[in-house]
Amino acid sequence: MTGYTAAMKTIDTVSALSLLGLDSTQEGSYAYYVCPSCGGKAVARTVGEKKNLIYCIPEKKSGHIISLAMEVKGVDYKKAVLLLKKAERKTTKAAPLDLTYELEYNQVLKDAGVHEGITFSMLVGQPKGKSVLAGHTAFTVWDAEGNKIAYYGIKDGTPKISNFNPEMHLYLLNKVDATKPVIFVTSMFECLKCWQESVQSVCNFGLPYVSQEQFALLNKLDRIIVSVPEDQRKPLARQFMESCKVFYKFK
């Protein structure tokens, strides 16, 4: 894997920005920071095929995390790549989460057709009081072994991701019996609706793709039924054909 490809695929964007002395705020699939060149608002993609590409909004200038490191640190390409290796994404298990929100059933869940009973058993709802997820619908996230590692929030259709990398996990994988069929969806709400009908389901946290780490988890299942919106079928069909090693079919 070349230095450029490694940076694009394995460098954790937020860690890299911090390493370069740039504070950032993550919103969904993007990290926003102050451009060191013009002082305006800049954005970096944190996940997906365009991960670690950057864009300065005032200057309308595109680049990537390596060119940003070259600019900030005043080093050449090779030294920038070497520096960014310190921000490579760690594949170690996420630490268990001590934080616990008091969650309540909200109108968003009701409008989505998700019943209160399933939200109680899956620990989903709107956090009471002041918190970083105030006003969001919060989903408790577990790793494959059943350890609580994070909360994933959605507000007005926009996700809020903190303290975990969604590419490394599948929502509710810890609940499934791998020997029985599992529905794969890209909507957190649809995933819950499957479970309330006693149908096993996992979700990739709303990402428009499936990461290689997620395919590694899917490949531990016996049978997968893919149920996604029409506009996602073609790109995901290509991904499944290339990376899925177990039986699957599109619903």
C-alpha positions in Angstrom: 0.0 0.0 0.0 1.5 3.3 -1.0 2.0 6.2 1.4 -0.9 8.1 -0.2 -3.3 5.2 -0.1 -2.4 4.4 3.5 -3.1 7.9 4.5 -6.4 8.0 2.7 -7.5 4.7 4.1 -5.9 4.3 7.6 -5.3 7.8 8.9 -7.8 8.9 11.5 -8.9 12.3 10.3 -9.7 13.9 13.7 -6.4 12.5 15.2 -4.5 13.9 12.2 -5.9 17.3 12.5 -5.1 17.3 16.3 -1.6 16.2 15.5 -1.3 19.2 13.2 -2.5 21.5 16.0 -5.9 22.1 14.4 -9.0 21.8 16.6 -11.9 20.2 14.8 -15.6 19.6 15.3 -17.1 16.5 13.8 -20.6 16.5 12.3 -21.7 13.4 10.6 -19.0 12.3 8.0 -17.1 15.6 8.2 -14.7 17.3 10.5 -14.7 21.2 10.4 -11.6 23.2 11.4 -10.0 26.6 10.8 -8.0 26.8 7.6 -4.4 27.6 8.6 -3.9 29.5 5.3 -6.9 31.9 5.3 -8.4 31.5 8.8 -11.8 30.5 7.2 -13.9 27.4 7.6 -12.5 24.2 6.2 -13.8 20.7 6.1 -12.3 17.2 6.0 -14.1 14.0 5.1 -13.7 11.5 7.9 -15.1 8.3 6.3 -15.8 6.7 3.0 -14.1 6.6 -0.4 -13.3 10.4 -0.1 -11.9 10.0 3.4 -9.1 12.5 4.3 -9.9 14.8 1.4 -10.1 18.5 2.5 -11.8 21.6 1.2 -11.3 25.3 2.2 -14.7 26.9 1.8 -13.6 30.6 1.5 -10.7 29.8 -0.9 -12.6 27.1 -2.7 -9.4 25.1 -2.6 -9.3 21.3 -2.4 -6.5 19.1 -1.1 -5.9 16.1 1.2 -4.6 15.4 4.6 -1.0 14.9 3.4 -0.9 18.3 1.6 -2.3 19.9 4.7 0.5 18.4 6.8 3.1 19.6 4.3 1.7 23.1 4.5 1.3 23.2 8.3 4.6 21.6 9.2 6.6 22.9 6.2 7.9 19.4 5.3 8.1 17.5 2.0 5.7 14.7 1.0 7.6 11.8 2.5 8.1 13.5 5.9 4.4 14.4 5.9 3.4 10.8 5.4 5.8 9.7 8.1 4.3 12.2 10.5 0.8 11.2 9.7 1.5 7.5 10.6 1.2 8.6 14.2 -2.5 9.3 13.5 -3.1 5.9 11.9 -6.4 4.4 12.9 -6.0 1.9 15.7 -7.8 -1.5 15.2 -7.8 -2.3 19.0 -11.1 -2.7 20.7 -13.0 0.4 21.8 -13.0 1.0 25.5 -16.2 0.2 27.4 -18.3 3.3 28.0 -19.2 4.4 31.5 -21.6 7.2 30.5 -25.3 6.3 30.8 -28.1 8.6 29.5 -31.6 8.5 30.8 -33.5 8.0 27.6 -37.1 8.7 26.8 -39.3 7.7 23.9 -39.9 10.7 21.5 -42.0 11.8 18.5 -39.2 11.0 16.1 -39.2 7.3 17.0 -43.0 7.3 16.9 -43.1 8.9 13.4 -40.6 6.4 12.2 -42.9 3.5 13.2 -40.6 2.3 16.0 -42.5 1.1 19.0 -41.7 2.1 22.6 -41.1 -1.5 23.7 -38.2 -2.1 21.3 -36.6 1.3 22.2 -36.7 0.3 25.9 -35.0 -3.1 25.3 -32.4 -1.7 22.9 -31.8 1.4 25.0 -32.8 4.0 22.4 -34.4 7.4 23.0 -33.9 11.1 23.6 -31.5 11.9 26.5 -33.0 13.8 29.3 -31.2 17.0 30.6 -28.2 18.7 29.1 -25.7 16.6 27.1 -23.8 16.6 23.8 -26.8 14.6 22.4 -29.5 17.0 23.7 -32.4 17.0 21.2 -31.0 14.0 19.4 -32.4 10.5 19.2 -29.6 8.4 20.8 -28.8 4.8 20.0 -26.7 2.8 22.4 -23.8 1.1 20.5 -22.3 -2.2 21.5 -19.3 -4.0 20.1 -19.6 -7.5 18.8 -18.9 -8.9 22.2 -21.8 -6.9 23.8 -19.7 -4.2 25.5 -21.3 -0.7 25.5 -18.9 1.5 23.7 -20.7 4.7 22.5 -23.9 6.5 21.7 -24.9 7.4 18.1 -27.2 10.4 17.8 -29.5 11.5 15.0 -31.2 14.9 14.8 -33.2 16.2 11.8 -31.7 13.3 9.8 -28.1 14.3 10.6 -25.9 11.8 12.6 -23.7 12.8 15.5 -20.8 10.4 16.0 -18.5 10.7 19.0 -15.8 8.5 20.5 -16.2 5.6 18.1 -15.6 4.8 14.4 -18.8 3.5 12.8 -16.7 1.8 10.1 -15.4 -0.6 12.7 -18.8 -1.9 13.9 -22.3 -3.0 12.9 -25.3 -1.8 14.9 -26.9 -4.7 16.9 -24.5 -7.3 15.6 -24.1 -8.4 19.3 -27.8 -9.4 19.3 -27.9 -11.8 16.4 -27.7 -15.6 16.1 -25.1 -16.0 13.2 -26.6 -19.3 12.1 -30.0 -17.7 11.2 -30.7 -15.1 8.4 -29.9 -11.5 9.2 -31.3 -8.5 7.4 -28.7 -5.8 6.5 -30.0 -2.2 6.4 -28.6 1.3 6.2 -31.2 2.9 8.4 -31.0 2.8 12.2 -34.8 3.1 12.4 -35.4 0.3 9.9 -33.1 -1.9 11.9 -35.1 -1.4 15.1 -38.4 -2.0 13.1 -37.0 -5.4 12.0 -36.2 -6.4 15.6 -39.7 -5.4 16.8 -41.1 -7.8 14.2 -38.7 -10.5 15.7 -36.5 -10.3 12.6 -32.7 -10.2 13.1 -31.1 -7.1 11.6 -27.8 -5.2 11.6 -27.1 -1.6 10.3 -24.0 0.1 9.1 -24.9 3.4 10.9 -26.4 5.0 7.8 -23.2 5.0 5.8 -23.7 5.0 2.0 -21.2 2.1 1.7 -19.9 -0.9 3.7 -16.3 -0.7 5.1 -13.9 -3.6 4.8 -14.1 -3.9 8.6 -17.9 -4.2 8.4 -17.6 -6.9 5.7 -15.2 -8.8 7.9 -18.0 -8.9 10.5 -20.7 -9.7 7.9 -18.6 -12.6 6.6 -19.0 -14.3 10.0 -22.8 -14.7 9.4 -24.3 -17.6 7.5 -27.0 -15.7 5.4 -27.5 -12.1 4.7 -30.6 -10.4 3.2 -29.8 -6.9 2.0 -32.7 -4.4 2.2 -31.7 -0.9 1.2 -33.3 2.1 -0.7 -33.3 1.8 -4.5 -30.6 4.5 -4.9 -28.2 2.4 -2.8 -28.8 -0.9 -4.4 -26.4 -0.6 -7.4 -23.3 0.7 -5.5 -23.9 -1.7 -2.6 -24.4 -4.6 -5.0 -21.0 -4.0 -6.4 -19.5 -3.9 -3.0 -21.2 -7.1 -1.9 -20.1 -8.9 -5.1 -16.5 -7.9 -4.4 -16.3 -8.4 -0.6 -19.0 -10.6 0.7 -17.9 -14.2 1.1 -21.1 -15.7 2.5 -24.5 -16.3 1.0 -26.4 -13.1 0.4 -29.3 -11.8 -1.6 -30.9 -8.4 -2.2 -34.5 -8.1 -1.1 
